[in-house]
Amino acid sequence: MTNCDQEPIHIPGQIQPHGFLIGLTNDWIIDYCTSNISSFIPLSHTQALGNKFAAVFGTQAQERIFSYINSDTVQDVFPLEIELLNEKFQVNIHKSDDIYVLEAEPQFDKQILADVYTQTIQFVTQMNNTKSLKDLCALVAEGTREITGYDRVMIYRFDEQYNGEVYAESCNKDLEPFLGLHYPHTDIPVQARELYIKNQLRLIVDINYQAVPIFTIDDSKDKNLDLSLAILRSTSPIHVEYLKNMGVGATLTISLIHHDRLWGLIACHHYSEKNISPAVRLAAKLQGQFITSQIDIRESNDENINSKKSIEALERLTALDLPLSEDSLNVIIKMPELLALCNSGGVSIMFRNKIYRNGLTPEDVQIEALVERIEKKRAAEFYTTRKISDDFPELERSSNFAGVIYHPLGNSNHIIWYRPETISEIHWAGDPEKSIVKDEKGLHPRNSFNIWKETVKGQSTIWRQYEINAAAKYAHSLHNNLMMILLSEEEERYRLQSEILRETNSELENINWISTHDLQEPLRKIQMITSKLLSEKKGDREDPEFDSLERVSKSAARMRGLLQDILKYTRIKNTREAAEKIDLNLIFEDTLDEISEAITENNAVIECEKLPEVNAIGFLMKQLFLNIIQNSLKYASPDRAPVIKITASQEPVLIKELFNVYCSWVKFSDNGIGFDQKYADSIFKVFTRLHTQQQYSGSGIGLALCKKIMQTLGGTITAEGKVDQGTSITIYFPCDSQDTLI
């Protein structure tokens, strides 16, 4: 053999000599038998092998065994007490594949059972007085030694890699204590740990025993009896040598199983040979049950005390009533609760490329480099480690920290908790690197169990789950707080902008009032004076002053018209009248009455379908109809008489460009000069004109007024034009709240 992990310890082919073993087939043929059967009864293994059990031991013994196998008795707890060839035995029975394995030991004195019972009751009473898991384990070690009488009892606890620590101990005063010593995982190889899970009680009566071979009928190739569950199973030669090197004479080992994992062992050592009765074995096994039943409770109790402190720190932090400003981070970073939250040595927060630090933390440059590395590596929402050099070896020498909890906070912001390295000293029972020695004779366990000290650097204490949870909860709270700071600042910016806008609008209103009212008076005077002077000239166009006065009068009239249009635009913008149901046919009739002279002068023809009722404002709709029809008359083609057609519909229409549905529309189509479609949007802008003042008079506000009217109503307006063919203006009305679209 070259590797302990490959040793087939479950099929040793031998047993310990303090009992004998028989293997039965399903039809009661003795297929296996140990050579030492003759040491207990007048029968050799050759006489037993191949015979029916009843033929060798009698029908009554067979019936007792059959009844025991098929009863409700917990067979690994209470062995069968039976006479075999006039000798009393206690027999443990289990099934290995298709073989029933009978392990017989001479019957023990029953008198000690009462003492075991009394000691167990006393132990249960004392157990309730312990608070921590360590206290309980110390009590179990003491109680197990009293019940079993072994010289030394150790509670052996495994870590994640199955390195063991003597967690509690009770031993004779003349023995060197092993408490606190560590043993490498190689002391108990993988296959041994698997057997400890399957068979939770292991007994070696005399370490110097001579192994007894198991014989079978045919001894065919690859025929082996699996003794994983056997009490008498012979021990690995390497393990025997290991115990001899420690000076041990007998052992009892009880498995401590927690959540289907080997949590630890109760290891009992005696420095001479020793056997114990089934009752004592059961009592010792119960001691192990006491520990495993209490692991969760005791560890939870220990953790709850510390967890409560983290929760209290979290509550104080989240209850802080701080202003929604970046300055609040100066208060948060100095709070001692921020460190107590997860028992860290330091913490840093980055917000808007500024780093806030408290406690034992790296420098800003180191923090930035660390975050860059973490962001490239992390796969989860956060990152945590107790040994930063495992993931980033280059930081091992340059960093003054070992443990990290990192949480991103969005937009390159983050929070990091730090722990410094904890330099610890581990006391090994001998050099862990030389636990198994290989030479020309094979493998040997170490011979020296002197204390071997190892100093562990570069790692912090373990981040407990409640610490990780508390950090995550506060990181979430801080993220929300930072978002609120950003929103608050954005809101303040909007408020200032709104204030500036209000002031600007107020100034514009004053300017508009001056433009539309105060400027009207001097314009009226200019027109009055020019009219008077023109009348005095009596239309004498030969007079050079007449032309100048006429131009001044027309300019003043144009300016008054422009100011009136601006006033109309402002009135639409500031109107707050509620829309109501109006009949557009009545609006159209009023409009025709007002512009009848213009229609006659232009020889225009206006055709109109029946128009719908809509939610609108009456005077605004009249203004809109006037502007659109007057626009068509103004831009009529010189080659043909103007024709204006007004059509309408109350069918819902979707305008994809506006991502909206409108429930009715009215279209004004003319045969005028039209326009290039690329100007379809610009013609609705204030003061936008496609022609010069000399070609077509006007302020350039007409269609802008129309658009403002439709926006006020919640509708829209569009234009389609073809040069020299005409223009179509369509107004769309919003759906009423009672309209149903299918």
Number of C-alpha atoms within 10 A of each C-alpha: 10 10 11 22 14 11 17 12 20 21 15 21 18 21 26 23 23 18 21 25 29 24 26 22 16 9 8 17 19 24 22 26 26 25 19 22 21 12 13 19 14 10 14 16 19 15 10 22 23 18 16 18 21 15 12 17 15 13 12 12 17 17 12 14 18 11 12 16 17 8 10 8 13 10 15 16 13 14 20 20 17 18 17 16 14 10 12 17 20 21 23 22 24 17 17 15 9 10 20 20 25 22 22 26 22 18 16 14 8 10 8 13 14 11 11 19 15 11 15 20 11 11 18 14 10 14 18 9 10 15 13 16 20 17 15 22 26 19 21 29 26 19 24 29 22 17 21 20 16 24 21 25 30 28 26 25 20 19 11 8 8 20 17 25 24 22 21 23 24 24 21 12 9 7 9 9 15 18 16 17 19 24 24 21 18 18 20 18 16 16 15 19 17 15 18 23 18 12 17 18 24 21 21 24 21 20 23 15 16 12 16 22 17 21 20 20 15 11 11 8 6 6 10 14 19 19 23 19 21 22 21 24 26 25 19 16 14 17 16 19 18 20 18 17 14 15 14 22 20 23 25 22 20 25 25 27 19 16 8 8 11 17 20 26 22 28 21 27 26 21 17 16 16 19 17 15 18 19 19 20 21 16 21 27 20 16 24 25 16 17 24 18 13 16 18 14 14 19 13 15 15 14 14 14 10 16 21 12 17 24 20 14 22 21 15 14 19 14 9 11 8 12 11 17 14 15 11 16 21 12 11 18 19 15 15 13 19 24 21 18 26 28 18 22 17 22 24 23 23 20 17 10 12 10 17 17 20 19 17 17 21 19 14 15 8 14 18 15 12 16 18 11 13 17 14 8 12 12 9 7 9 15 16 19 19 22 23 22 18 14 13 13 11 11 17 17 10 10 19 17 26 23 25 22 22 25 23 20 20 11 9 12 17 21 23 23 26 28 28 22 20 16 12 14 12 15 18 20 21 20 20 20 10 15 20 18 12 13 8 5 7 11 16 18 22 20 18 15 15 11 15 16 16 13 9 13 13 21 22 22 16 12 18 13 12 18 22 16 16 19 24 17 15 20 20 15 16 20 19 13 19 21 15 14 18 15 13 15 15 12 12 12 12 12 12 12 12 12 12 12 12 12 12 12 13 12 12 13 13 12 13 18 14 12 18 20 14 12 15 17 12 12 18 15 12 16 21 13 14 21 16 13 15 20 12 11 14 11 11 13 12 9 11 9 13 19 15 12 18 17 12 15 21 13 15 20 16 16 17 20 15 19 19 17 19 20 17 17 19 17 12 19 14 9 12 9 10 9 13 12 11 16 15 21 15 13 20 17 11 15 19 16 10 11 13 12 11 14 18 10 9 13 14 18 13 16 12 14 12 11 20 15 15 20 18 24 18 17 9 22 20 17 17 23 19 21 19 20 21 16 16 26 23 17 19 24 18 9 9 11 15 22 18 23 15 20 16 18 16 17 10 19 14 11 12 8 6 8 7 12 17 20 20 21 23 20 19 22 24 27 23 28 19 20 20 13 13 10 13 14 12 14 21 22 16 17 15 15 17 12 11 9 11 7 8 12 12 20 19 20 21 26 23 18 26 25 21 22 24 21 15 20 19 15 22 22 21 15 20 18 22 15 12 15 13 22 25 21 20 19 20 25 23 21 19 11 6 6 10 9 9 4
